Structure formats: structure tokens, C-alpha cells
Amino acid sequence: MKKNMGSADKLIRLAVAAIIGVLYFMGILSGTLGIVLLGLAIVFALTSFISFCPLYIPFGINTCSKKEK
């Protein structure tokens, strides 16, 4: 599994995940929409930590600046 996410991409995903998490636990986001967005935030955080997004493969996207050998 090659890394395909750069630093800026990871930072943006973590920021969005944190914002969604805060809004959910403060009670601003609730119901079905809150649960769906919380699930999306978890996926954003996980893909950010492993530096790999499976949806980038079919579209040929690679935001990582370092090329692996």
C-alpha cells in the first residue's frame, strides 16, 4: 500500500474530522445526519493517519510529494 496523500491533504482531513466531531459531541449535529457525518469523520481521520485514500486510486490522484521506490 503506497502512500498517496500529502501533508496538506492530511491536515485538511484531520481539521474537517475534528470540526465534525466537536459539532456532533456538542449536540449541534444530531440524528441520522450527525451519525453519517461522524462516520465520515472517522474515515477521514483513519485515512489521514495511514496516508492512504482508496478512492484516489481509480481517479489516479496522488497528493504525496515524495515518490516511493
mmCIF file of the N, C-alpha and C atoms, coordinates in Angstrom:
data_MODEL
# 
_entry.id   MODEL 
# 
loop_
_atom_site.group_PDB 
_atom_site.id 
_atom_site.type_symbol 
_atom_site.label_atom_id 
_atom_site.label_alt_id 
_atom_site.label_comp_id 
_atom_site.label_asym_id 
_atom_site.label_entity_id 
_atom_site.label_seq_id 
_atom_site.pdbx_PDB_ins_code 
_atom_site.Cartn_x 
_atom_site.Cartn_y 
_atom_site.Cartn_z 
_atom_site.occupancy 
_atom_site.B_iso_or_equiv 
_atom_site.pdbx_formal_charge 
_atom_site.auth_seq_id 
_atom_site.auth_comp_id 
_atom_site.auth_asym_id 
_atom_site.auth_atom_id 
_atom_site.pdbx_PDB_model_num 
ATOM 1   N N  . MET A 1 1  ? 0.847   -1.168 0.000   1.00 0.00 ? 1  MET A N  1 
ATOM 2   C CA . MET A 1 1  ? 0.000   0.000  0.000   1.00 0.00 ? 1  MET A CA 1 
ATOM 3   C C  . MET A 1 1  ? 0.896   1.235  0.000   1.00 0.00 ? 1  MET A C  1 
ATOM 4   N N  . LYS A 1 2  ? 0.948   1.908  -1.138  1.00 0.00 ? 2  LYS A N  1 
ATOM 5   C CA . LYS A 1 2  ? 1.766   3.104  -1.266  1.00 0.00 ? 2  LYS A CA 1 
ATOM 6   C C  . LYS A 1 2  ? 1.012   4.318  -0.740  1.00 0.00 ? 2  LYS A C  1 
ATOM 7   N N  . LYS A 1 3  ? 1.744   5.230  -0.151  1.00 0.00 ? 3  LYS A N  1 
ATOM 8   C CA . LYS A 1 3  ? 1.140   6.462  0.346   1.00 0.00 ? 3  LYS A CA 1 
ATOM 9   C C  . LYS A 1 3  ? 0.729   7.327  -0.845  1.00 0.00 ? 3  LYS A C  1 
ATOM 10  N N  . ASN A 1 4  ? -0.481  7.887  -0.779  1.00 0.00 ? 4  ASN A N  1 
ATOM 11  C CA . ASN A 1 4  ? -0.927  8.751  -1.859  1.00 0.00 ? 4  ASN A CA 1 
ATOM 12  C C  . ASN A 1 4  ? -1.532  10.059 -1.355  1.00 0.00 ? 4  ASN A C  1 
ATOM 13  N N  . MET A 1 5  ? -1.220  10.414 -0.101  1.00 0.00 ? 5  MET A N  1 
ATOM 14  C CA . MET A 1 5  ? -1.732  11.660 0.481   1.00 0.00 ? 5  MET A CA 1 
ATOM 15  C C  . MET A 1 5  ? -0.573  12.513 0.980   1.00 0.00 ? 5  MET A C  1 
ATOM 16  N N  . GLY A 1 6  ? -0.611  13.778 0.620   1.00 0.00 ? 6  GLY A N  1 
ATOM 17  C CA . GLY A 1 6  ? 0.410   14.720 1.060   1.00 0.00 ? 6  GLY A CA 1 
ATOM 18  C C  . GLY A 1 6  ? 0.064   15.342 2.405   1.00 0.00 ? 6  GLY A C  1 
ATOM 19  N N  . SER A 1 7  ? 0.948   16.176 2.892   1.00 0.00 ? 7  SER A N  1 
ATOM 20  C CA . SER A 1 7  ? 0.780   16.802 4.208   1.00 0.00 ? 7  SER A CA 1 
ATOM 21  C C  . SER A 1 7  ? -0.438  17.713 4.267   1.00 0.00 ? 7  SER A C  1 
ATOM 22  N N  . ALA A 1 8  ? -0.625  18.519 3.238   1.00 0.00 ? 8  ALA A N  1 
ATOM 23  C CA . ALA A 1 8  ? -1.768  19.438 3.233   1.00 0.00 ? 8  ALA A CA 1 
ATOM 24  C C  . ALA A 1 8  ? -3.081  18.665 3.220   1.00 0.00 ? 8  ALA A C  1 
ATOM 25  N N  . ASP A 1 9  ? -3.141  17.614 2.439   1.00 0.00 ? 9  ASP A N  1 
ATOM 26  C CA . ASP A 1 9  ? -4.347  16.786 2.352   1.00 0.00 ? 9  ASP A CA 1 
ATOM 27  C C  . ASP A 1 9  ? -4.665  16.152 3.712   1.00 0.00 ? 9  ASP A C  1 
ATOM 28  N N  . LYS A 1 10 ? -3.641  15.643 4.372   1.00 0.00 ? 10 LYS A N  1 
ATOM 29  C CA . LYS A 1 10 ? -3.838  15.025 5.691   1.00 0.00 ? 10 LYS A CA 1 
ATOM 30  C C  . LYS A 1 10 ? -4.296  16.052 6.718   1.00 0.00 ? 10 LYS A C  1 
ATOM 31  N N  . LEU A 1 11 ? -3.707  17.240 6.684   1.00 0.00 ? 11 LEU A N  1 
ATOM 32  C CA . LEU A 1 11 ? -4.068  18.289 7.631   1.00 0.00 ? 11 LEU A CA 1 
ATOM 33  C C  . LEU A 1 11 ? -5.520  18.739 7.439   1.00 0.00 ? 11 LEU A C  1 
ATOM 34  N N  . ILE A 1 12 ? -5.931  18.901 6.194   1.00 0.00 ? 12 ILE A N  1 
ATOM 35  C CA . ILE A 1 12 ? -7.313  19.300 5.910   1.00 0.00 ? 12 ILE A CA 1 
ATOM 36  C C  . ILE A 1 12 ? -8.287  18.235 6.383   1.00 0.00 ? 12 ILE A C  1 
ATOM 37  N N  . ARG A 1 13 ? -7.988  16.965 6.130   1.00 0.00 ? 13 ARG A N  1 
ATOM 38  C CA . ARG A 1 13 ? -8.863  15.876 6.560   1.00 0.00 ? 13 ARG A CA 1 
ATOM 39  C C  . ARG A 1 13 ? -8.976  15.812 8.082   1.00 0.00 ? 13 ARG A C  1 
ATOM 40  N N  . LEU A 1 14 ? -7.853  15.993 8.773   1.00 0.00 ? 14 LEU A N  1 
ATOM 41  C CA . LEU A 1 14 ? -7.892  15.974 10.237  1.00 0.00 ? 14 LEU A CA 1 
ATOM 42  C C  . LEU A 1 14 ? -8.689  17.151 10.788  1.00 0.00 ? 14 LEU A C  1 
ATOM 43  N N  . ALA A 1 15 ? -8.544  18.316 10.165  1.00 0.00 ? 15 ALA A N  1 
ATOM 44  C CA . ALA A 1 15 ? -9.286  19.500 10.614  1.00 0.00 ? 15 ALA A CA 1 
ATOM 45  C C  . ALA A 1 15 ? -10.787 19.302 10.413  1.00 0.00 ? 15 ALA A C  1 
ATOM 46  N N  . VAL A 1 16 ? -11.179 18.776 9.266   1.00 0.00 ? 16 VAL A N  1 
ATOM 47  C CA . VAL A 1 16 ? -12.601 18.530 9.000   1.00 0.00 ? 16 VAL A CA 1 
ATOM 48  C C  . VAL A 1 16 ? -13.140 17.492 9.975   1.00 0.00 ? 16 VAL A C  1 
ATOM 49  N N  . ALA A 1 17 ? -12.371 16.439 10.221  1.00 0.00 ? 17 ALA A N  1 
ATOM 50  C CA . ALA A 1 17 ? -12.804 15.399 11.162  1.00 0.00 ? 17 ALA A CA 1 
ATOM 51  C C  . ALA A 1 17 ? -12.967 15.976 12.563  1.00 0.00 ? 17 ALA A C  1 
ATOM 52  N N  . ALA A 1 18 ? -12.046 16.824 12.979  1.00 0.00 ? 18 ALA A N  1 
ATOM 53  C CA . ALA A 1 18 ? -12.135 17.423 14.308  1.00 0.00 ? 18 ALA A CA 1 
ATOM 54  C C  . ALA A 1 18 ? -13.353 18.341 14.421  1.00 0.00 ? 18 ALA A C  1 
ATOM 55  N N  . ILE A 1 19 ? -13.599 19.127 13.394  1.00 0.00 ? 19 ILE A N  1 
ATOM 56  C CA . ILE A 1 19 ? -14.756 20.029 13.413  1.00 0.00 ? 19 ILE A CA 1 
ATOM 57  C C  . ILE A 1 19 ? -16.055 19.238 13.487  1.00 0.00 ? 19 ILE A C  1 
ATOM 58  N N  . ILE A 1 20 ? -16.165 18.195 12.678  1.00 0.00 ? 20 ILE A N  1 
ATOM 59  C CA . ILE A 1 20 ? -17.379 17.366 12.704  1.00 0.00 ? 20 ILE A CA 1 
ATOM 60  C C  . ILE A 1 20 ? -17.540 16.705 14.069  1.00 0.00 ? 20 ILE A C  1 
ATOM 61  N N  . GLY A 1 21 ? -16.446 16.205 14.634  1.00 0.00 ? 21 GLY A N  1 
ATOM 62  C CA . GLY A 1 21 ? -16.511 15.570 15.953  1.00 0.00 ? 21 GLY A CA 1 
ATOM 63  C C  . GLY A 1 21 ? -16.974 16.535 17.031  1.00 0.00 ? 21 GLY A C  1 
ATOM 64  N N  . VAL A 1 22 ? -16.435 17.737 17.015  1.00 0.00 ? 22 VAL A N  1 
ATOM 65  C CA . VAL A 1 22 ? -16.824 18.740 18.010  1.00 0.00 ? 22 VAL A CA 1 
ATOM 66  C C  . VAL A 1 22 ? -18.301 19.101 17.851  1.00 0.00 ? 22 VAL A C  1 
ATOM 67  N N  . LEU A 1 23 ? -18.736 19.320 16.618  1.00 0.00 ? 23 LEU A N  1 
ATOM 68  C CA . LEU A 1 23 ? -20.143 19.668 16.380  1.00 0.00 ? 23 LEU A CA 1 
ATOM 69  C C  . LEU A 1 23 ? -21.082 18.548 16.804  1.00 0.00 ? 23 LEU A C  1 
ATOM 70  N N  . TYR A 1 24 ? -20.667 17.310 16.596  1.00 0.00 ? 24 TYR A N  1 
ATOM 71  C CA . TYR A 1 24 ? -21.509 16.180 16.982  1.00 0.00 ? 24 TYR A CA 1 
ATOM 72  C C  . TYR A 1 24 ? -21.605 16.069 18.506  1.00 0.00 ? 24 TYR A C  1 
ATOM 73  N N  . PHE A 1 25 ? -20.475 16.140 19.190  1.00 0.00 ? 25 PHE A N  1 
ATOM 74  C CA . PHE A 1 25 ? -20.485 15.952 20.637  1.00 0.00 ? 25 PHE A CA 1 
ATOM 75  C C  . PHE A 1 25 ? -21.013 17.169 21.397  1.00 0.00 ? 25 PHE A C  1 
ATOM 76  N N  . MET A 1 26 ? -21.094 18.323 20.734  1.00 0.00 ? 26 MET A N  1 
ATOM 77  C CA . MET A 1 26 ? -21.736 19.488 21.349  1.00 0.00 ? 26 MET A CA 1 
ATOM 78  C C  . MET A 1 26 ? -23.246 19.461 21.135  1.00 0.00 ? 26 MET A C  1 
ATOM 79  N N  . GLY A 1 27 ? -23.717 18.546 20.318  1.00 0.00 ? 27 GLY A N  1 
ATOM 80  C CA . GLY A 1 27 ? -25.147 18.411 20.079  1.00 0.00 ? 27 GLY A CA 1 
ATOM 81  C C  . GLY A 1 27 ? -25.677 19.249 18.934  1.00 0.00 ? 27 GLY A C  1 
ATOM 82  N N  . ILE A 1 28 ? -24.797 19.920 18.205  1.00 0.00 ? 28 ILE A N  1 
ATOM 83  C CA . ILE A 1 28 ? -25.231 20.736 17.077  1.00 0.00 ? 28 ILE A CA 1 
ATOM 84  C C  . ILE A 1 28 ? -25.631 19.848 15.904  1.00 0.00 ? 28 ILE A C  1 
ATOM 85  N N  . LEU A 1 29 ? -24.855 18.807 15.657  1.00 0.00 ? 29 LEU A N  1 
ATOM 86  C CA . LEU A 1 29 ? -25.211 17.801 14.661  1.00 0.00 ? 29 LEU A CA 1 
ATOM 87  C C  . LEU A 1 29 ? -25.855 16.635 15.403  1.00 0.00 ? 29 LEU A C  1 
ATOM 88  N N  . SER A 1 30 ? -27.028 16.241 14.971  1.00 0.00 ? 30 SER A N  1 
ATOM 89  C CA . SER A 1 30 ? -27.689 15.126 15.646  1.00 0.00 ? 30 SER A CA 1 
ATOM 90  C C  . SER A 1 30 ? -28.501 14.326 14.640  1.00 0.00 ? 30 SER A C  1 
ATOM 91  N N  . GLY A 1 31 ? -29.055 13.251 15.103  1.00 0.00 ? 31 GLY A N  1 
ATOM 92  C CA . GLY A 1 31 ? -29.885 12.408 14.261  1.00 0.00 ? 31 GLY A CA 1 
ATOM 93  C C  . GLY A 1 31 ? -29.077 11.628 13.240  1.00 0.00 ? 31 GLY A C  1 
ATOM 94  N N  . THR A 1 32 ? -29.749 11.270 12.165  1.00 0.00 ? 32 THR A N  1 
ATOM 95  C CA . THR A 1 32 ? -29.113 10.466 11.123  1.00 0.00 ? 32 THR A CA 1 
ATOM 96  C C  . THR A 1 32 ? -27.960 11.216 10.466  1.00 0.00 ? 32 THR A C  1 
ATOM 97  N N  . LEU A 1 33 ? -28.157 12.492 10.188  1.00 0.00 ? 33 LEU A N  1 
ATOM 98  C CA . LEU A 1 33 ? -27.099 13.290 9.568   1.00 0.00 ? 33 LEU A CA 1 
ATOM 99  C C  . LEU A 1 33 ? -25.859 13.336 10.456  1.00 0.00 ? 33 LEU A C  1 
ATOM 100 N N  . GLY A 1 34 ? -26.045 13.486 11.749  1.00 0.00 ? 34 GLY A N  1 
ATOM 101 C CA . GLY A 1 34 ? -24.926 13.516 12.681  1.00 0.00 ? 34 GLY A CA 1 
ATOM 102 C C  . GLY A 1 34 ? -24.151 12.212 12.700  1.00 0.00 ? 34 GLY A C  1 
ATOM 103 N N  . ILE A 1 35 ? -24.873 11.099 12.672  1.00 0.00 ? 35 ILE A N  1 
ATOM 104 C CA . ILE A 1 35 ? -24.214 9.795  12.686  1.00 0.00 ? 35 ILE A CA 1 
ATOM 105 C C  . ILE A 1 35 ? -23.450 9.554  11.391  1.00 0.00 ? 35 ILE A C  1 
ATOM 106 N N  . VAL A 1 36 ? -24.046 9.926  10.258  1.00 0.00 ? 36 VAL A N  1 
ATOM 107 C CA . VAL A 1 36 ? -23.372 9.756  8.969   1.00 0.00 ? 36 VAL A CA 1 
ATOM 108 C C  . VAL A 1 36 ? -22.120 10.620 8.906   1.00 0.00 ? 36 VAL A C  1 
ATOM 109 N N  . LEU A 1 37 ? -22.218 11.869 9.334   1.00 0.00 ? 37 LEU A N  1 
ATOM 110 C CA . LEU A 1 37 ? -21.051 12.749 9.318   1.00 0.00 ? 37 LEU A CA 1 
ATOM 111 C C  . LEU A 1 37 ? -19.983 12.300 10.312  1.00 0.00 ? 37 LEU A C  1 
ATOM 112 N N  . LEU A 1 38 ? -20.395 11.738 11.448  1.00 0.00 ? 38 LEU A N  1 
ATOM 113 C CA . LEU A 1 38 ? -19.413 11.216 12.398  1.00 0.00 ? 38 LEU A CA 1 
ATOM 114 C C  . LEU A 1 38 ? -18.669 10.023 11.791  1.00 0.00 ? 38 LEU A C  1 
ATOM 115 N N  . GLY A 1 39 ? -19.382 9.175  11.070  1.00 0.00 ? 39 GLY A N  1 
ATOM 116 C CA . GLY A 1 39 ? -18.728 8.064  10.364  1.00 0.00 ? 39 GLY A CA 1 
ATOM 117 C C  . GLY A 1 39 ? -17.749 8.571  9.326   1.00 0.00 ? 39 GLY A C  1 
ATOM 118 N N  . LEU A 1 40 ? -18.127 9.610  8.595   1.00 0.00 ? 40 LEU A N  1 
ATOM 119 C CA . LEU A 1 40 ? -17.236 10.208 7.611   1.00 0.00 ? 40 LEU A CA 1 
ATOM 120 C C  . LEU A 1 40 ? -16.001 10.807 8.284   1.00 0.00 ? 40 LEU A C  1 
ATOM 121 N N  . ALA A 1 41 ? -16.191 11.421 9.439   1.00 0.00 ? 41 ALA A N  1 
ATOM 122 C CA . ALA A 1 41 ? -15.061 11.992 10.180  1.00 0.00 ? 41 ALA A CA 1 
ATOM 123 C C  . ALA A 1 41 ? -14.089 10.902 10.621  1.00 0.00 ? 41 ALA A C  1 
ATOM 124 N N  . ILE A 1 42 ? -14.617 9.765  11.029  1.00 0.00 ? 42 ILE A N  1 
ATOM 125 C CA . ILE A 1 42 ? -13.757 8.641  11.433  1.00 0.00 ? 42 ILE A CA 1 
ATOM 126 C C  . ILE A 1 42 ? -12.952 8.143  10.237  1.00 0.00 ? 42 ILE A C  1 
ATOM 127 N N  . VAL A 1 43 ? -13.599 8.025  9.086   1.00 0.00 ? 43 VAL A N  1 
ATOM 128 C CA . VAL A 1 43 ? -12.892 7.595  7.872   1.00 0.00 ? 43 VAL A CA 1 
ATOM 129 C C  . VAL A 1 43 ? -11.827 8.614  7.493   1.00 0.00 ? 43 VAL A C  1 
ATOM 130 N N  . PHE A 1 44 ? -12.149 9.908  7.558   1.00 0.00 ? 44 PHE A N  1 
ATOM 131 C CA . PHE A 1 44 ? -11.160 10.949 7.269   1.00 0.00 ? 44 PHE A CA 1 
ATOM 132 C C  . PHE A 1 44 ? -9.952  10.840 8.187   1.00 0.00 ? 44 PHE A C  1 
ATOM 133 N N  . ALA A 1 45 ? -10.191 10.632 9.469   1.00 0.00 ? 45 ALA A N  1 
ATOM 134 C CA . ALA A 1 45 ? -9.092  10.541 10.431  1.00 0.00 ? 45 ALA A CA 1 
ATOM 135 C C  . ALA A 1 45 ? -8.230  9.301  10.160  1.00 0.00 ? 45 ALA A C  1 
ATOM 136 N N  . LEU A 1 46 ? -8.864  8.169  9.905   1.00 0.00 ? 46 LEU A N  1 
ATOM 137 C CA . LEU A 1 46 ? -8.110  6.939  9.639   1.00 0.00 ? 46 LEU A CA 1 
ATOM 138 C C  . LEU A 1 46 ? -7.270  7.050  8.373   1.00 0.00 ? 46 LEU A C  1 
ATOM 139 N N  . THR A 1 47 ? -7.865  7.551  7.299   1.00 0.00 ? 47 THR A N  1 
ATOM 140 C CA . THR A 1 47 ? -7.092  7.681  6.061   1.00 0.00 ? 47 THR A CA 1 
ATOM 141 C C  . THR A 1 47 ? -5.977  8.709  6.217   1.00 0.00 ? 47 THR A C  1 
ATOM 142 N N  . SER A 1 48 ? -6.183  9.692  7.042   1.00 0.00 ? 48 SER A N  1 
ATOM 143 C CA . SER A 1 48 ? -5.137  10.677 7.282   1.00 0.00 ? 48 SER A CA 1 
ATOM 144 C C  . SER A 1 48 ? -3.962  10.062 8.043   1.00 0.00 ? 48 SER A C  1 
ATOM 145 N N  . PHE A 1 49 ? -4.263  9.222  9.025   1.00 0.00 ? 49 PHE A N  1 
ATOM 146 C CA . PHE A 1 49 ? -3.195  8.603  9.808   1.00 0.00 ? 49 PHE A CA 1 
ATOM 147 C C  . PHE A 1 49 ? -2.380  7.596  9.010   1.00 0.00 ? 49 PHE A C  1 
ATOM 148 N N  . ILE A 1 50 ? -2.999  6.895  8.068   1.00 0.00 ? 50 ILE A N  1 
ATOM 149 C CA . ILE A 1 50 ? -2.253  5.904  7.284   1.00 0.00 ? 50 ILE A CA 1 
ATOM 150 C C  . ILE A 1 50 ? -1.752  6.474  5.958   1.00 0.00 ? 50 ILE A C  1 
ATOM 151 N N  . SER A 1 51 ? -2.093  7.737  5.658   1.00 0.00 ? 51 SER A N  1 
ATOM 152 C CA . SER A 1 51 ? -1.633  8.439  4.451   1.00 0.00 ? 51 SER A CA 1 
ATOM 153 C C  . SER A 1 51 ? -2.044  7.734  3.166   1.00 0.00 ? 51 SER A C  1 
ATOM 154 N N  . PHE A 1 52 ? -3.194  7.103  3.181   1.00 0.00 ? 52 PHE A N  1 
ATOM 155 C CA . PHE A 1 52 ? -3.664  6.371  2.009   1.00 0.00 ? 52 PHE A CA 1 
ATOM 156 C C  . PHE A 1 52 ? -5.169  6.518  1.873   1.00 0.00 ? 52 PHE A C  1 
ATOM 157 N N  . CYS A 1 53 ? -5.614  6.908  0.695   1.00 0.00 ? 53 CYS A N  1 
ATOM 158 C CA . CYS A 1 53 ? -7.041  7.020  0.411   1.00 0.00 ? 53 CYS A CA 1 
ATOM 159 C C  . CYS A 1 53 ? -7.374  6.084  -0.751  1.00 0.00 ? 53 CYS A C  1 
ATOM 160 N N  . PRO A 1 54 ? -8.192  5.061  -0.509  1.00 0.00 ? 54 PRO A N  1 
ATOM 161 C CA . PRO A 1 54 ? -8.511  4.111  -1.571  1.00 0.00 ? 54 PRO A CA 1 
ATOM 162 C C  . PRO A 1 54 ? -9.282  4.740  -2.739  1.00 0.00 ? 54 PRO A C  1 
ATOM 163 N N  . LEU A 1 55 ? -10.008 5.823  -2.504  1.00 0.00 ? 55 LEU A N  1 
ATOM 164 C CA . LEU A 1 55 ? -10.752 6.468  -3.592  1.00 0.00 ? 55 LEU A CA 1 
ATOM 165 C C  . LEU A 1 55 ? -9.841  7.228  -4.557  1.00 0.00 ? 55 LEU A C  1 
ATOM 166 N N  . TYR A 1 56 ? -8.614  7.491  -4.163  1.00 0.00 ? 56 TYR A N  1 
ATOM 167 C CA . TYR A 1 56 ? -7.688  8.170  -5.061  1.00 0.00 ? 56 TYR A CA 1 
ATOM 168 C C  . TYR A 1 56 ? -7.206  7.250  -6.184  1.00 0.00 ? 56 TYR A C  1 
ATOM 169 N N  . ILE A 1 57 ? -7.194  5.951  -5.965  1.00 0.00 ? 57 ILE A N  1 
ATOM 170 C CA . ILE A 1 57 ? -6.657  5.001  -6.946  1.00 0.00 ? 57 ILE A CA 1 
ATOM 171 C C  . ILE A 1 57 ? -7.429  5.024  -8.268  1.00 0.00 ? 57 ILE A C  1 
ATOM 172 N N  . PRO A 1 58 ? -8.768  4.872  -8.266  1.00 0.00 ? 58 PRO A N  1 
ATOM 173 C CA . PRO A 1 58 ? -9.464  4.859  -9.559  1.00 0.00 ? 58 PRO A CA 1 
ATOM 174 C C  . PRO A 1 58 ? -9.365  6.178  -10.325 1.00 0.00 ? 58 PRO A C  1 
ATOM 175 N N  . PHE A 1 59 ? -9.187  7.278  -9.608  1.00 0.00 ? 59 PHE A N  1 
ATOM 176 C CA . PHE A 1 59 ? -9.097  8.578  -10.257 1.00 0.00 ? 59 PHE A CA 1 
ATOM 177 C C  . PHE A 1 59 ? -7.659  8.986  -10.565 1.00 0.00 ? 59 PHE A C  1 
ATOM 178 N N  . GLY A 1 60 ? -6.687  8.209  -10.132 1.00 0.00 ? 60 GLY A N  1 
ATOM 179 C CA . GLY A 1 60 ? -5.290  8.492  -10.410 1.00 0.00 ? 60 GLY A CA 1 
ATOM 180 C C  . GLY A 1 60 ? -4.749  9.700  -9.667  1.00 0.00 ? 60 GLY A C  1 
ATOM 181 N N  . ILE A 1 61 ? -5.295  9.982  -8.501  1.00 0.00 ? 61 ILE A N  1 
ATOM 182 C CA . ILE A 1 61 ? -4.871  11.146 -7.720  1.00 0.00 ? 61 ILE A CA 1 
ATOM 183 C C  . ILE A 1 61 ? -3.753  10.738 -6.772  1.00 0.00 ? 61 ILE A C  1 
ATOM 184 N N  . ASN A 1 62 ? -2.737  11.570 -6.681  1.00 0.00 ? 62 ASN A N  1 
ATOM 185 C CA . ASN A 1 62 ? -1.637  11.356 -5.746  1.00 0.00 ? 62 ASN A CA 1 
ATOM 186 C C  . ASN A 1 62 ? -1.171  12.723 -5.273  1.00 0.00 ? 62 ASN A C  1 
ATOM 187 N N  . THR A 1 63 ? -1.442  13.075 -4.025  1.00 0.00 ? 63 THR A N  1 
ATOM 188 C CA . THR A 1 63 ? -1.035  14.372 -3.496  1.00 0.00 ? 63 THR A CA 1 
ATOM 189 C C  . THR A 1 63 ? 0.271   14.285 -2.711  1.00 0.00 ? 63 THR A C  1 
ATOM 190 N N  . CYS A 1 64 ? 0.845   13.099 -2.642  1.00 0.00 ? 64 CYS A N  1 
ATOM 191 C CA . CYS A 1 64 ? 2.105   12.907 -1.921  1.00 0.00 ? 64 CYS A CA 1 
ATOM 192 C C  . CYS A 1 64 ? 3.259   13.417 -2.782  1.00 0.00 ? 64 CYS A C  1 
ATOM 193 N N  . SER A 1 65 ? 4.105   14.246 -2.193  1.00 0.00 ? 65 SER A N  1 
ATOM 194 C CA . SER A 1 65 ? 5.196   14.828 -2.961  1.00 0.00 ? 65 SER A CA 1 
ATOM 195 C C  . SER A 1 65 ? 6.391   13.890 -3.097  1.00 0.00 ? 65 SER A C  1 
ATOM 196 N N  . LYS A 1 66 ? 6.536   12.946 -2.170  1.00 0.00 ? 66 LYS A N  1 
ATOM 197 C CA . LYS A 1 66 ? 7.654   12.003 -2.225  1.00 0.00 ? 66 LYS A CA 1 
ATOM 198 C C  . LYS A 1 66 ? 7.278   10.791 -3.070  1.00 0.00 ? 66 LYS A C  1 
ATOM 199 N N  . LYS A 1 67 ? 8.183   10.388 -3.932  1.00 0.00 ? 67 LYS A N  1 
ATOM 200 C CA . LYS A 1 67 ? 7.968   9.201  -4.745  1.00 0.00 ? 67 LYS A CA 1 
ATOM 201 C C  . LYS A 1 67 ? 8.660   8.015  -4.075  1.00 0.00 ? 67 LYS A C  1 
ATOM 202 N N  . GLU A 1 68 ? 7.896   6.936  -3.829  1.00 0.00 ? 68 GLU A N  1 
ATOM 203 C CA . GLU A 1 68 ? 8.475   5.742  -3.232  1.00 0.00 ? 68 GLU A CA 1 
ATOM 204 C C  . GLU A 1 68 ? 9.077   4.864  -4.311  1.00 0.00 ? 68 GLU A C  1 
ATOM 205 N N  . LYS A 1 69 ? 10.133  4.144  -3.941  1.00 0.00 ? 69 LYS A N  1 
ATOM 206 C CA . LYS A 1 69 ? 10.797  3.239  -4.896  1.00 0.00 ? 69 LYS A CA 1 
ATOM 207 C C  . LYS A 1 69 ? 10.212  1.854  -4.769  1.00 0.00 ? 69 LYS A C  1 
# 
